[in-house]
Amino acid sequence: MEQEQRLLASIALKNKTLEKETANIFRPPKSITAPSHLPFTPMGLERALFSQYGFNISLSIDEPHPHDFEREQLCDVSDTDWKHMMNWYAQKAENTISSQTRSMIRYFTFTMLSFDPISNMPPRYLWDLRPSHPRSVIAKLLDSHLMIERFCYGSDVMYEISPNDRKLHLQVEWRLFIKNPLTVLQCIREDWGPGLRDIAMQLVSIGAPFHMVKVFGSPPHSDLLPSISWLSYRPKDYEPTMCDYMQYRTMRNTILRQDARCAAAALRAGGIVWRLAMEVLNPAQVLDVDFESGCVQSHDNFWEPKLTDAEENRICGIYEVYTGSGNQTAQKSWWPKPNIWVGSGKDVGYWSAGCEEWYQRRLMLIESGMPNQQESSLTRTTNAKLRNATEWRDSLSFQIKKTKVILRSHKAAADQTIAHQYLP
């Protein structure tokens, strides 16, 4: 008991000291609403359905519509069902979609939930992965100015994207790899490029993870200084204050602004790390790739500068919180760590409008505890609680089973197409 009281007194003293140090730094926000001008546009439903999943309506094809599809067209999708279905795509339930299009999207979605490349797939007038679709992505893939090369590393598949123009290819010293075949086909559908720098910027604009690698015959020099991976220790049942949040935000922004390698790696990471980095970075900083430090081997002799665990923890705001069982601690954070985000109900391979809605809701919850212009104290508690790994997984689960099935089906079909094993 006496030890815990001393710990609390020490933390309180640190908070008072920090309040004085940050008095001239912190300026309460005039509004806690979502910013009107983001440095990017979250990918909405219509763009995602076409660019990622190949939903492309073309009813001009001379093909009799299946009876069950006609029945789907006659059946309205209720607002409740529509909202549930949008959760599967990590999207906002947009009300601007017509009832007929909703029915087609529903039919398309439910077909992919039980997808089979031989016996059950969306009709060719809805899906551009079918060769007979008049705007088939296959034709674009074969006629593209980009070259896609597929690499297998055990169970892992990676796709290298490079321009067919040799001069453009030689403009950079690195090679560009993508793991998600849906993002590869988005490059083709939206005619990205022409050079690798352009493609890298376009990938950053949608929050998709990708890799910029270089071949080394021997390991490159790596000089990363060890650093503490958490912000500090906190006692059991500790409720975070605005002082804690301001300290975290200052530390996060500092490491991103002052370390070009860290900044570029965060922008390439996609997901929550990418979104937090976009608060303070210019997307063009992704091109400031430095192969002289912090490189990690991926496959063969490919090396890539990556974030360390300590840097990821600082960006996401990790604390070590005592559990009440001796010296045992558990990690809690302001934001989910990358290993929790990956595979969650919000991890659809790009930053969706639904992801941004979730992010702004969490941010507003944190910042709603900020003092107003008349309040100078930063020791008041926030309205958002720190969460451990289990709590983050639960909060990000949503309709995760349906999301995973849909993604798995689409990725399998996209990989087949890229490998020139076309669907019937």
N, C-alpha and C positions, 0 to 999 in steps of 0.2 A: 504493500500500500504506500509506504513512504517513498519507495523507488518510483512508483507511478506518479506520485504528486510532484516529485522533482522533475520528472520528464515533462509533465504538463506545464510546469512553471517555466522550464527551458524553452518549450515551444511557444508559449505566450510571449516571452521576451523576444524571441526571434521574429514573431509576427509584428510586434510593436516597432522593432528596428526596421523591418522591411517596409512597414507603412510609411515611416519617415523617408526612407530612401526612394520610394516610388511615388511620393506625393506630387512631384513635379512631372512624373511620367504619365500617370493615369489621368485620362480625361473621360468622364462618364459619357456614354453614347447618347446622342440626342434621341435616338429611336432604337428599339430592339426588334424592329421588323426586318424581314429579309432584305438584303441590299437590292436596289433596283437595277444596278449595273454590275453583273458578275463578270469576271475576266473570261468567262466561258459560258456556253449555253448547255445546260443539262439535256441529254438526249431524250426527247419525248417519245410517246407511243408510236406515232405514225412513222417517224424516221427509223426507230428501232425495228419495227415490224418489217419494213422494207429492207433496210441496209444490213441488219444483223440476221434476220430470219427468212428473208426472201418472200415475204407476203406481198404479192403483186397481182392485183385483180385484173384479169383480162377475159371478160365474158364473150369476146368476139370469136373465140375458138369454136369450131363446129364439132362440139362434143355434147352428147346428151347429158344433162345434169343428173346425178344420182338422186333417186327418190328421197333418200334421207337428207340430202343437202337442200332440196326444195322445201322439205318440212322444216329444216332449220331456218330457212329464210322467212318462213311464215310465222315463226315463233320469236316473239320479242325477248330480248335479254333484259331481265329486271335490273334495276340500279344496284341492288344488293349483289346479284350474281356477277354483274359487271365489275363491281369493286373487288370482289374476291378474285376474279380472274386477273385483274390488273395487278393484284398483289403477287401473283405467280410470276409476272414479268418485272416486278419491282418498279411499277409505274403508278402514276397518278391516274385516277379514274376520270378521264377527260369526258366531259358531257357534250363535246362538239361532234362526236362521232355519230353518224346516222344509224338508225335502228337496223337497216339492212346490212351495213358494214359491220356493225356489232355482231350480227348473226354469222356473217362470214368469218370474222375473227374467232368467234366461239367454235365454229366448225373446224377451222384450221387448228386451233389450240387443242381441242379434244382429240383430233386425229393424231397430233404429235404426242399426246399422252400415251397412246397405244401404238406408236409408230412401228412399222415393219417395212423394210426396204423392198419387200416382194408383195406382201398382201395388204398392207394398210398404210397409205400415205396421202397427203393432201392432193386434190385434183390438180391437173396441169393448168387450169385457168386461175389458180390461186397461188401457185408456188413456182418461183423461177428456177428452182433446181431441177425441175422436170425438163428434159431436152426439147420437148415439143412446145414449151411455152414460147410465145412470140418474142419475148424480151428475156430469154433465158440467160442466166448468169454464165452458163457454160460458154456461150458464144463470146461473151465479153472476156472471159478468162482466156480463151484461145487467141483473142485478137488484142489483148492488153499490151500496153507499153511496159508493163511490169512482168518480171519473171518470178514465179513462185517455186521454190525448191523445198521438198519435204524431207526431213531428217528424222530417223528413228533412233532413240537412245534407250534401249530396253523397253519399258512401258511408256516412256515419254516420247511425244511427237512434237517437233518444232518446225516452224515454217520460216524460211529465209526469203525476204522480199528484196529484190534488187531491180534497178532499171535495165531495160534491154540496151539502152544507149550506153556504150562503154565510157564515153566521156563523162556522163553524169555519174556513173558508178565510181569513177576515179576521183571524184570531188571530195570524198571523205576517206578517212583511214580506217573506219569501223564498218562492221556489218550489222544488219538489222534483222532480229528474229522476233517472231510472235508465236505464242503458244496456243492462242485461241483461234481455231479455224473460222469462227464466225466473224472475227475482226479482220482476218485475211480477206474474206469475201466482201466485207464492207469496203476495203481498199479498192477492190475491183468494181463493185457496183457504183461507188461514188467517184471513180476515176481519180484516185489520189496521185500525188506526185507533182512534177515529174521526177524530182531527185529524192534521195534518202532524207535530206534535211527537211524537205516539205512533208514527207510521210511522217517523220518523227514529230513534227509540229502538229500534224493532224491527229496523231495518236494521243498526244498530250491534250488536245482540245476536247477529247471525249473521255479522258480519264482511263484509257485502256492500258494495261501493263504491257511492256515490251522490253526488249534487251538490245543494247548496243555493245557489241563484243569485238574483240581484236584477237588475232592469232599470235601467240608467242611460243617459240620453241622451248623456252625455259621460263619459269615463273617470273613475272615482272616484279620490280621492287615494290614492296608494300610497307608503308610506314604510318601505321595508325596508332595514335597514342591511346592508351587505356583510359577509359572514363567511367564514372559512376553512371549506372544505367537507370537509376530512379531519382526522383526529385528529393526525397528525404523519407525518414521514418515518421509514422504517425501512430498514436495510441489506439487501442481497441475502440470501436464505435465512434471514431473521430468523424466529425462533420466538417467538410471543407469550407473555408471562408473565401471571400473575394480576394483576400490577400494571397491565398494559395493559388487561385486561378490566375491572378495577374503575374505572380512569380513564374508559373508554368508557361503562360503565353509569352512572356518576355524571353524566357530561356529557349523556347521552341523557335521563336522568330529570329533570335540571335544566331542559333546554330545554322538555320537555313540561309540566312543572309550572309553570313561570314564564311561559310565553307562551300565553295563552288561544287566540289565533288558530292557533298551531301545534298545540295540543292538539286543537281541533275539526277542523282539516284532516286530522290523522293518523287520527282516528276515522272520518272519512268516506272515507278512502283505501282501506279494505279490505285484504285480503292481509297480507303480512308486516309492513308499516308499522302497520296496525291492531293486529296481534297484539302487537307490541313496545309500542305505546302502551297497550294494555290491562293491561300489567304495572303501570302506575303511575297510570292515569287512571280517573276515574269516568265511566261511559258517558254520563251526563247532560251532561257537558261538551261534547258535540257540539252542544248547543243554544246554546252561547256563541259564536255566529257573529258576526264583526265585519267589516262591509263597508267599514270606514274605512281598512284597510291590507292590503297583500299580495294585492290582487285581480288575477285574471287573466281576460281575456276568453275565453269559451268559444265561443258562437255569437251572432250578431246583436248585441244590446245586453245580453246576459247576462254578468254578472260574478260571480266566485266567489273567495273567499280560498283560496289553495292553498299547499302547502309549496313552498319553493324547493328547488333541487337541493342547495344546501348543507345545508339542514335534513334532507332525506332521507338525505344521506350521513352526517350525524351520528347520526341515529336508527339507521342500519344498521351503523355502525362502520367507516368507510372509512379505510384507511391508504394512503399513497403509498410503495411499496416499490421500492427501486432494483433494476434488472434486471441490473446488472453491465456494461451498455453505456453508459459515460459517465454523463451526467446523466439518462438515460432512466429513467422510473419506470412502474410498473403499479399499478393500484388493487386492493387486497385488502381483504376485510372479514370481520367476524364473521357477518353475515347477508347474504342476497342483496338487491341493490337492487331497487326496485319494477319497473324496466324488465326485469329478469331474471325476477322472479316472474310477471309478466303473461305469459301464454302458455305457462307451464311445465306440467309434469304435475300440479302441485298446485293450479293456478289454475282452480278449477271455479266461481268466482263467489260463493262463501261459504266460511266456515272450517269444514271438515269434521272429523270425528273422525280421519281419516287425516292431515290437516294438523297437528292437535294432537299426534298420536303422533310425527310427524316432528319437530315443534318441541321437544317434551320430550326426545326422544333427543339432538338437537343441544345443547340446554341442559345436559343431564346430562353430556354429553361435555366441555363447557366447564368446568362447575363441579366435575367430578371431579378437576380439577387444583388445586382450592382447598385451602389448608392446613387442618388440623384444629385443635382447640383448643390443642394443644401447639406448633403451628408458627406463628411470627409472621411469617415471611418471605413476601412476595408476589412474589418474583422467580423462583419456580419456573415452569416452562413449563406451558401448558395441554395437555390431551389433544386439544383441537380445533385444527386448523390454520386460519389465515386462507386464504380462497379468492379466486381471481380470477374474472372474469366467465365464462370458459370452464369452469372447474371447477364453478362454481355451476350453470351450465346442464346440465352432464353429471350432476350429482348430483340434479337435479330433473326429469330427463327421464322416468324411470319408463316407463309405457306411453303416452307422450305422443301417438303417432299415433292410437291407439284413442280416447283421451280427447278429442282434437280433433274426430274424426269424430262421436262421440256428441253432444258439445256443439253442433256445427254443425247436426246434424239436429234436435235438440230446439229450438234457438233459431229455426231456420227455421219450424218448426211453430208455435211460440209466437207468433212475429211475425205469421204468417198469421192466427192466432186473434184477436190483439189488433186487427188491421186488419179484422176481420170477414170474412175470406176463409176460411170454415170448411172443414175437411177433410170428405170424404165419410163 
